[in-house]
Amino acid sequence: MSSFPSSSARIFCIANQKGGVGKTTTTVNLAAGMAQLGQRVLVVDLDPQGNATMGSGVDKRRLEHSVYDVLLGGSQVADARQTSPRGGYDVLGANRELAGAEVELVDLDERERRLKTALAVVAHEYDFILIDCPPALSLLTLNGLCAAHGVIVPMQCEYFALEGLSDLVNTIRQVHANLNPELQIIGLLRVMFDPRITLQQQVSEQLKGHFGDKVFNTVIPRNVRLAEAPSYGQPGVVFDPASKGAQAFVQFAHEMIERLGRPRAAQG
């Protein structure tokens, strides 16, 4: 992974064109896990539902500036970001206003690269920038993919998840070929995993057989405490550190940092 820039953030989209697969849960818990390991992290919420914003303890209804303003040039990331009260990372928040950006971006120059340009100003302040993408392939998702060095794909080990994965791989190939030659799949994260279900074990083995070391070693179990945490405005890693889900995400944060080079605390 030495191809990543050493002096500025590694930028990753958490993406899957299928809904309900745990993208937001992955984003906020990976961010909190990395923050606990001493990494400087920014979460960018690109979903108009604003779930990553609320799940980080930031009230989307009270945002003075949001990612919407940043994309349309009305605000800088440095002015719009907030700190997650319990998560230990920064958040560039989103709310329903972002839904209108789709239409407004269409007529703007460099419409797919607005986020990339905005993040370049603050990239040196972070070790990792994690972008929570909406499930649809839209101009918002394209902005995320154009800004990123790579894609982390959370997925359930179910039959239909494999179909959605092939669509996503094709999308990444197209963006790589036409808009962002740096873009690559960093890895597939198996989430909401229940080892008692035979089909999930079979799909997991298929994934490993087809994608090899692109499948992360860490597996995130199905966990009630992870599901409860957002209603308290906290990542599960903070809400219940002893839960199996929280421990798995901290393990995943370790794995990500090990895959992508030395942790910041060990550098220089």
Beta strands, then each sheet from edge to edge (+ up, - down):
strand 1: 10-14
strand 2: 41-45
strand 3: 82-83
strand 4: 90-92
strand 5: 128-132
strand 6: 150-155
strand 7: 184-193
strand 8: 215-221
sheet 1: 3+ 4- 2- 5- 1- 6- 7- 8-
end
